[in-house]
Amino acid sequence: MLPSASAFAVIILPGFSKLDSKVLKQELKVRVPGMHSFRFATPEEMDQTTRGMQPGKMPPFGRPIFPRIAYTFIDQALMDHARIGFNSADFERSIIMNTSEYVGIVVRDGMFACSSE
């Protein structure tokens, strides 16, 4: 996700949820200085920013693993689930862990509701 011309962000939400763009835009305007609009990064931008990650393969982390990701935000709905599962940069391998452990290790810039089921 690209909230401005100079900053990339990762928005983490449950995989079956739908992103609420209006709510996300409102939250980003409050949390990202100078943000006026956002768009999804192109596959090429994602490749360059994340050292080769492709859409669908990026694990739910920003800094310090991906230092060019300026912001990491978590959808509050993730906390409704005891466990989180995600690809580990490979569609053949997944990581499943307790959500509380994930939230304890991820460097995040905020948590707010931005999805619907």
LOBAKE-534624 format. One line per 8 residues: for each residue y, z, x of C-alpha. Coordinates in steps of 0.1 Angstrom, whole numbers. Example, Ala and Ser with C-alpha at 12.3 -4.5 7.8 and 13.67 -1.06 7.14 Angstrom:
LOBAKE-534624
-45/78/123 ~ -11/71/137
end
This chain:
LOBAKE-534624
0/0/0 ~ 34/-9/13 ~ 62/12/-2 ~ 90/-4/18 ~ 95/-31/44 ~ 88/-7/72 ~ 62/18/60 ~ 26/16/49
10/42/27 ~ -26/51/16 ~ -30/63/-20 ~ -63/81/-25 ~ -77/82/-61 ~ -112/84/-77 ~ -129/50/-74 ~ -133/45/-112
-97/54/-120 ~ -69/29/-126 ~ -37/32/-107 ~ -6/39/-129 ~ 20/18/-111 ~ 50/32/-130 ~ 41/68/-122 ~ 33/59/-86
67/42/-82 ~ 85/72/-96 ~ 66/95/-72 ~ 72/73/-42 ~ 109/71/-49 ~ 111/109/-47 ~ 88/112/-16 ~ 96/82/6
132/79/18 ~ 148/46/9 ~ 119/33/-11 ~ 129/9/-39 ~ 97/-9/-46 ~ 61/-12/-34 ~ 33/-37/-31 ~ -2/-39/-19
-6/-49/17 ~ -21/-83/23 ~ -55/-85/40 ~ -37/-97/72 ~ -13/-68/71 ~ -41/-44/65 ~ -61/-59/94 ~ -31/-55/118
-21/-20/106 ~ -55/-5/106 ~ -71/-21/136 ~ -93/-44/117 ~ -101/-27/84 ~ -108/-50/54 ~ -100/-43/18 ~ -128/-20/4
-139/-8/38 ~ -111/15/48 ~ -120/52/47 ~ -95/74/28 ~ -74/85/58 ~ -41/77/73 ~ -28/95/104 ~ -40/103/130
-69/78/126 ~ -46/50/116 ~ -13/59/133 ~ 6/30/117 ~ 0/44/82 ~ 32/63/75 ~ 21/82/44 ~ -11/94/27
-9/106/-9 ~ -38/119/-30 ~ -41/115/-67 ~ -45/149/-84 ~ -75/136/-104 ~ -95/137/-72 ~ -96/175/-75 ~ -115/172/-108
-146/161/-87 ~ -167/184/-66 ~ -176/156/-41 ~ -160/125/-27 ~ -178/94/-15 ~ -164/66/5 ~ -172/37/28 ~ -172/44/65
-157/10/74 ~ -190/-6/65 ~ -204/-15/31 ~ -238/-4/43 ~ -228/31/51 ~ -212/58/30 ~ -199/93/36 ~ -203/119/9
-186/153/13 ~ -172/181/-8 ~ -138/173/-21 ~ -124/206/-9 ~ -136/198/27 ~ -120/164/25 ~ -86/178/13 ~ -88/204/41
-91/177/68 ~ -70/148/56 ~ -33/147/68 ~ -15/142/35 ~ 21/139/25 ~ 16/149/-11 ~ -6/152/-41 ~ 4/141/-76
-11/125/-107 ~ -10/87/-105 ~ -41/74/-122 ~ -58/71/-155 ~ -95/67/-164
end
